[in-house]
């Protein structure tokens, strides 16, 4: 079954055919980019610290008897937060559909930053015992709640402000905030590890990137408050068309779309967290490669993710959102296993080639996502629809991908099996996105 949407040129805001970008549109692009970069910096610095230091610091008793279990549990705390993304998506989606996009975006940014900064002052297991992992998990849950509401609002602000012919490009700006967040997070860990040394990082240096979030949040909140409300939401207010029960309408009318979008995102999110969290841990703990070199390689690979995500946004406007997704997932299917053969050579250069190759498919299947999601859901329920679809896709994909990969390595000792895991997910996502008739160009005001 396919989704049928007739492309209509929207006559109102964001529908003109013009080559330039207005000042208001530039502010929106900057605000969505800065905000999502900060949000994902917060999220990723945790994911990477989970692979580097959280095992021994917060799960001490387990690591004494079973180091593999301790690392799996440490990675599992990444996945735990994903389980609370749907709650964040439901609450923030309801607020965004009822009261507007902008205020919700500021709220999620501040909540994420506060949770991240508190991780930086959290006592370890050696200091307060079982309270340490309990508090760590609580803060991670708050991060997951915030992330559940963040992406949908940022995606809609960008796409709903965009001219029809540039929706995919505009929508790629909150998307490239993800690799930029990884660049910041990995770069910070690399710089500190190089300057302080591995021992100092384990003892106290790991706290600095978390505390740095305070500065970023102030900057991001100021930038986001300068942006006007989404023109589509303002038009709905003028027509008094906002839904009084957006969730009920969403699940009654577009539940199949939610499932398709969740499955479409699943493989991308899983591969992203393999790149962000597991590959670094594997290079350090299994292959015993130098910490500073692996962190530098991961930082450089994130630049590739940035470039290919932006290219994916451009291609979404040129050849369509669905076709761009299909190309990206095709590349991931082909590359998923061979990249581990390169990684297992223990060559840092080939490790970089493997990671960079993964970012090609990752970026092409990420760049057009915001436009595709926004165009599939009706205006009255759009915030809820895109947020819930994204959150469910993250649970199915990235939530426990690092933990599953760690279990595969610990059980079978063969990294290519992790590639098979990603390949299977990519096939499922490729099939899911192929059931969608590209909605490129629908009128966002009336759809």
BELLIN-V500951 format. One record per backbone hydrogen bond with DSSP energy under -0.5 kcal/mol. NH is the residue of the N-H (numbers start at 1). CO is the residue of the C=O. E is the energy in kcal/mol with one decimal. If there is no record, write none. Layout:
# BELLIN-V500951
{{NH;CO;E} {NH;CO;E}}
This chain:
# BELLIN-V500951
{{3;435;-0.6} {5;3;-0.6} {7;5;-0.6} {8;441;-0.7} {10;8;-0.6} {15;12;-1.4} {18;16;-0.9} {26;22;-2.2} {27;23;-2.1} {28;24;-2.0} {29;25;-2.6} {30;26;-2.5} {31;27;-2.7} {32;28;-2.8} {33;29;-2.2} {34;30;-3.0} {35;31;-2.4} {36;32;-2.2} {37;33;-2.1} {38;34;-2.2} {39;35;-2.6} {40;36;-2.7} {41;37;-2.0} {42;38;-2.3} {43;39;-2.0} {44;40;-2.9} {45;41;-2.6} {46;42;-1.1} {47;43;-1.6} {48;44;-2.7} {49;45;-1.8} {50;46;-2.3} {51;47;-0.9} {52;48;-1.3} {53;49;-2.9} {54;49;-2.2} {55;50;-0.6} {57;53;-1.6} {58;54;-2.6} {59;54;-0.6} {59;55;-1.6} {63;59;-1.6} {64;60;-1.2} {65;61;-0.8} {65;62;-0.6} {66;62;-2.9} {70;66;-2.1} {71;67;-2.1} {72;68;-2.5} {73;69;-2.8} {74;70;-2.2} {75;71;-2.5} {76;72;-2.3} {77;73;-1.3} {77;74;-0.5} {78;75;-1.3} {79;75;-1.2} {80;76;-2.2} {81;77;-1.0} {82;78;-0.7} {82;79;-0.7} {83;79;-0.9} {83;80;-0.8} {84;81;-1.2} {85;82;-1.3} {86;82;-0.6} {88;84;-2.0} {89;85;-3.0} {90;86;-2.8} {91;87;-2.7} {92;88;-2.7} {93;89;-2.1} {94;90;-2.2} {95;91;-2.2} {96;92;-2.9} {97;93;-2.4} {98;94;-1.8} {99;95;-3.3} {100;95;-0.6} {100;96;-0.9} {105;101;-1.8} {106;102;-1.8} {107;103;-2.1} {108;104;-2.6} {109;105;-1.8} {110;106;-2.1} {111;107;-2.4} {112;108;-2.4} {113;109;-2.2} {114;110;-2.4} {115;111;-2.1} {116;112;-2.3} {117;113;-2.6} {118;114;-2.0} {119;115;-1.3} {120;116;-1.1} {121;118;-1.1} {122;119;-1.3} {125;57;-2.6} {127;124;-1.0} {128;124;-2.2} {129;125;-2.2} {131;128;-1.2} {132;129;-1.8} {133;129;-0.5} {134;130;-1.6} {135;131;-2.8} {136;132;-2.3} {137;133;-2.4} {138;134;-2.0} {139;135;-2.4} {140;136;-2.0} {141;137;-2.2} {142;138;-1.9} {143;139;-1.9} {144;140;-2.3} {145;141;-2.5} {146;142;-2.3} {147;143;-2.7} {148;144;-1.9} {149;145;-0.9} {149;146;-0.9} {150;146;-1.7} {151;147;-1.2} {153;149;-1.1} {154;150;-2.2} {155;151;-2.9} {156;152;-2.2} {157;153;-2.4} {158;154;-1.9} {159;155;-2.6} {160;156;-2.9} {161;157;-0.9} {162;158;-0.6} {162;159;-0.8} {164;14;-0.5} {166;163;-2.0} {167;164;-1.1} {170;166;-3.1} {171;167;-2.9} {172;168;-1.0} {172;169;-0.7} {173;170;-1.5} {174;170;-0.5} {175;171;-0.7} {176;172;-2.7} {177;173;-0.7} {178;175;-1.9} {179;175;-0.6} {180;176;-2.0} {181;177;-2.1} {182;178;-1.9} {183;179;-2.6} {184;180;-2.5} {185;181;-2.7} {186;182;-3.1} {187;183;-2.4} {188;184;-2.3} {189;185;-2.1} {190;186;-2.8} {191;187;-2.8} {192;188;-2.4} {193;189;-2.5} {194;190;-2.5} {195;191;-2.2} {196;192;-3.3} {197;192;-0.5} {197;193;-2.0} {201;197;-1.8} {202;198;-2.1} {203;199;-2.0} {204;200;-2.8} {205;200;-2.9} {206;201;-1.9} {207;204;-1.6} {208;205;-1.2} {209;205;-0.5} {210;206;-0.6} {211;207;-2.1} {212;208;-2.2} {213;210;-1.0} {214;211;-1.7} {215;212;-0.7} {216;212;-1.5} {217;213;-2.6} {218;214;-1.7} {219;215;-1.9} {220;216;-2.8} {221;217;-2.8} {222;218;-1.9} {223;219;-2.2} {224;220;-2.5} {225;221;-1.7} {226;222;-0.6} {226;223;-1.1} {227;224;-1.3} {234;230;-2.2} {235;231;-2.2} {236;232;-2.1} {237;233;-2.2} {238;234;-2.1} {239;235;-1.6} {240;236;-0.5} {240;237;-0.8} {241;236;-2.9} {249;245;-2.0} {250;246;-2.6} {251;247;-2.5} {252;248;-1.7} {253;249;-2.3} {254;250;-3.0} {255;251;-0.5} {258;254;-1.7} {259;255;-1.8} {260;256;-2.4} {261;257;-2.6} {262;258;-2.3} {263;259;-2.4} {264;260;-2.3} {265;261;-1.7} {266;262;-1.2} {267;263;-0.6} {269;265;-2.3} {270;266;-2.1} {271;267;-2.7} {272;268;-2.3} {273;269;-2.0} {274;270;-1.7} {275;271;-2.2} {276;272;-2.6} {277;273;-2.2} {278;273;-1.4} {279;274;-2.9} {281;277;-1.5} {282;278;-3.1} {283;279;-2.4} {284;280;-2.0} {285;281;-3.2} {286;281;-0.6} {286;282;-1.5} {287;282;-2.3} {289;283;-2.9} {294;290;-2.2} {295;291;-2.4} {296;292;-1.8} {297;293;-2.7} {298;294;-2.4} {299;295;-2.0} {300;296;-2.5} {301;297;-2.5} {302;298;-1.6} {303;299;-0.8} {303;300;-0.7} {304;300;-0.9} {305;301;-1.8} {306;302;-2.4} {307;303;-2.4} {308;304;-2.7} {309;305;-1.9} {310;306;-2.1} {311;307;-2.2} {312;308;-2.2} {313;309;-1.9} {314;310;-2.0} {315;311;-3.0} {316;312;-1.9} {317;313;-1.0} {317;314;-0.7} {318;314;-1.7} {319;315;-3.1} {320;315;-0.9} {324;320;-1.5} {325;321;-2.2} {326;322;-2.5} {327;323;-2.1} {328;324;-2.3} {329;325;-2.7} {330;326;-2.0} {331;327;-2.1} {332;328;-2.0} {333;329;-2.2} {334;330;-1.8} {335;331;-2.2} {336;332;-1.8} {338;334;-0.5} {339;335;-2.0} {340;337;-1.3} {341;337;-0.9} {342;338;-1.4} {343;339;-2.1} {344;340;-2.3} {345;342;-1.3} {346;343;-1.7} {347;342;-0.5} {348;346;-0.6} {351;347;-2.2} {352;348;-1.9} {353;349;-1.9} {354;350;-2.5} {355;351;-2.4} {356;352;-3.0} {357;353;-2.4} {358;354;-1.7} {359;355;-1.5} {360;356;-0.7} {360;357;-0.8} {361;357;-0.9} {362;358;-2.1} {363;359;-2.5} {364;360;-2.2} {365;361;-1.7} {366;363;-1.5} {367;363;-2.7} {368;364;-0.5} {369;366;-1.2} {372;368;-2.2} {373;369;-2.7} {374;370;-2.5} {375;371;-2.3} {376;372;-1.1} {376;373;-0.5} {377;373;-1.2} {381;378;-1.2} {382;379;-0.9} {385;381;-2.8} {386;382;-2.8} {387;383;-2.0} {388;384;-2.6} {389;385;-2.0} {390;386;-2.1} {391;387;-2.5} {392;388;-2.6} {393;389;-2.3} {394;390;-2.0} {395;391;-1.8} {396;392;-2.4} {397;393;-1.7} {399;394;-2.4} {401;398;-0.6} {402;398;-0.6} {404;400;-3.0} {405;401;-2.8} {406;402;-2.5} {407;403;-2.3} {408;404;-2.5} {409;405;-2.3} {410;406;-2.6} {411;407;-2.3} {412;408;-2.9} {413;408;-0.8} {413;409;-1.3} {417;414;-1.2} {418;415;-1.6} {419;415;-1.0} {420;416;-1.7} {421;417;-1.9} {422;418;-2.0} {423;419;-2.4} {424;420;-2.6} {425;421;-1.8} {426;422;-2.2} {427;423;-2.1} {428;424;-2.0} {429;425;-2.5} {430;426;-2.5} {431;427;-2.3} {432;428;-2.3} {433;429;-2.5} {434;430;-1.5} {435;431;-0.6} {435;432;-1.2} {436;433;-1.4} {437;3;-0.6} {438;436;-0.6} {442;439;-1.8} {444;442;-0.8} {446;443;-0.8} {447;443;-2.5}}
